[in-house]
Amino acid sequence: MDISEALIYGVGLCAQLLFSARILLQWVMSERAGKVLSPDSFWTTSLLASVLLMAYGALRNDIVIVGGQLISYFIYVRNIKLKQVWEGLAWPVRWGALLFPFAAVGWLLWSETYSFSYIMEHSKASGALIAWGGAGQVIFTFRFVYQWWHSERRQESVIPLGFWVISLVGSLMIMSYAVLRLDPVLFLGQIFGVAAYTRNFMLGLREQRSSPETSSSN
């Protein structure tokens, strides 16, 4: 039975709305505090949005989207643990969150429909375009690897300045990929992000510059 295109786009739009909501809330909270914050809701919403976007990527036969989400997914879980929110979640939610990516990989490897081989055979994108989009996703995902490394060093969930720089570079690459791929969901999701990443970078830069001044005055 064919899944309607409207339903597929609906799943993708829900994912992008959640991603936009998380960054909007983080942006507003950071503006009020005058510095970059890492609220609990940023990571819990990221996890839910990632589930939906992986499903959208599989249904769109887009290996770039699926691959990018698989890596960042576990970093979302780790940040939720660092925020000490994980244990407060109901056990079915915790187990479901941990098992989902393995189920997704199993689906992509062994399912006759929407498997990795199916995606590659039925993809409408050229090899060069997939490579460009893949590079954008790698860079975009690396921001969370960088954030994870930074947070592990401090043993608390923080968002460093470099996170926003990497976000901007990766986001612009993905936007160009979305234009060439004729993917409105992916494109619209990145437009809002570019504005938020730019503003967070400015807030982080201001905070970084004011820190030495505060230290010297003390």
N, C-alpha and C positions, 0 to 999 in steps of 0.2 A: 504494500500500500504506500503510495507516494505521500510525502509530507508536504503540505502546501508551503509555497514560498512566503506567504504572509506569516505563517506560524514560525518559520525559521527566523525571519527578520524580527518578529516579536520577541523571541528568546534573546537575540543579539541586542536589541534595543533595551530590554530589561537589564541586561548585564552592563551596558554602557551607562544607563541611568544610575545604576548603583555605584559604578566607578566614579561618575561625575558627582554624585551626592557625597561620597566619602571625601573627595578632594575639596568640595565646596565647604563642607563642615569644618574640615581641617584648616582651610584658608580663613574662614570667619573667626575661628577660635584663635588662630595665630595672629590675625589682625588685632583682635581685642587684647591679646597678651603682649603684642609688640615684638614677638619672637616666634620662631618656628616651633610648633608643638607636634607631638605624636599621640593623638587621642586614641583611646581604646576602640572607638567606633570605626576609625580609619582601617584597622586591621580586620575586625569582624566583618565589616561590609565588603572589604576586599576579597575575603574568602568566599563569601556567597556569590559575589559578582564573577569570580574566577570560575566557579562551577558552571555558571550559565554561559560564560564566554567559551569555555572548552566545548560545551555541547553545541554552541553555535558554530564554532570552527569546524567541528566534525560534520555537521549538517551542510555546511557550505563547501565541504571538500577542501578546506584550507589548512594545510599542515603547519603553516607559519603561525597561525593563531593558536592552535593546539599546543605546539611545541613551546611557544613562549610562556603560556600559562602554566604548564606542568612544572617548570622550574620555580617560578615565583610563588606558586601555591604553597610549597613547604616553608618558604620564608614567611609567608603570612601566618602560618601555624606557629612558627617559632616566635614571632613577635607577640602573638597572643599569649604565649606561655611566658615570655619576658614581662609582659604587662600584668601577669598573674590573674588573667581572666579565664584561662583555659579550664582550670579546675572548677570554676563556677558554672560552666556549661553543663547541661544535662548529658549523661553518659551516651545516650543514643546519638546526640549531636557530635560528640567527640569522636566516637567510633565511626560514624558516618563520614565525618570530615577526613579521618585518616585513611579509610578504605576507598573513598571515592576515586582518588587519582590512580590507584592500582586497578580498580574496576575499569576506569577510562582507558588505561593502557592496554588492558586485556581485550577490551572491546575493539580498540584500534588495530590490535595485532591479529586477532582471530575471527572477528566478525566478517561475514561475507559482504556485508554492506557497510560503508563508511570505515573500512579498514585503511591502514596506511597505504597499502598497495592500491586500493580502490581510489583513494584520494589522489595519489600520484597519476594514475591512469586517466582519471576523469577531470583533473584540474584544468581549468581554462587558461591558467597563467603559464607563461613561458618559463624556461629554466632560469634565465637571467632575472626575470621579475621575482621569481620565488627566492633566488639568491639575495636580491636587494631587500625584499621584505624580511627574509630570514635574518639578514645582517641588522636590520632595524630592530627586530624583535630581540636579538641577542644583546644589542646595546641597551635597549629599553629594559630588558630583564636584568641586565647586569647592575642596574641602579639598586635593585633589591639585594643583590649579592654584596654590593658595596655597603649598603645600609645594614645588612645582617652582620658583616664583619665589624663594622664600626660599633654596632650595638653590643656584640659579644665582648668586645674589648672593654666596654664600659659596664657591661652586665645590666643594661637597661635599654628599653626601646627608644631610640632617638633617630632623628632624620638629619643627617649632616648636609652641609652646603653642596658638596659634590653630587648628592642625590638629584638635586634639581637641574644641575648642568647636564648630567647624563640623561635625565628625563627629557629635556628639551631636544637634545640631539636625536635620541631615539624616536621621539614623538614626531618630529619633522620628517624623518625617513619613512615612518609608518604612514604618515599622511600622504606622502607622494605615492607610496605603494597602493594605498586605498584608492587614490584617484585613478591610477592605471588599472587597478583591479575592478573598478566600478563598484566599490563597496561603500555605500552611504553610511552604514552603521559604524564601520571602522573609522571613517573620516570624521563623522560628527562627534564621535567619542574623543577624538584627539584634539579637535578645535578648542574645546573648553579647557582641556588639560594644558595646552600651551600657555594660555593666559594665567592659569593658576601656578604653573611651574615658574613662569617668569616672575610673578609677584612674590612667591615664596623664596626665590633666589635673592630678590632685592631685600626681603626681610632678613634672611640669613646673613647676607653680606653686611647689612647695617648692624646686626647683632654682633657679628664677628669683629667689626671695626670698633664698636663701642666697648668690647670686653677689655682690650689693653688699656683704654682710657680709664675705665672703672678701676682696674687693678692698680694703675699708676697713681690715681687720686687717693687710693687707700694707703 
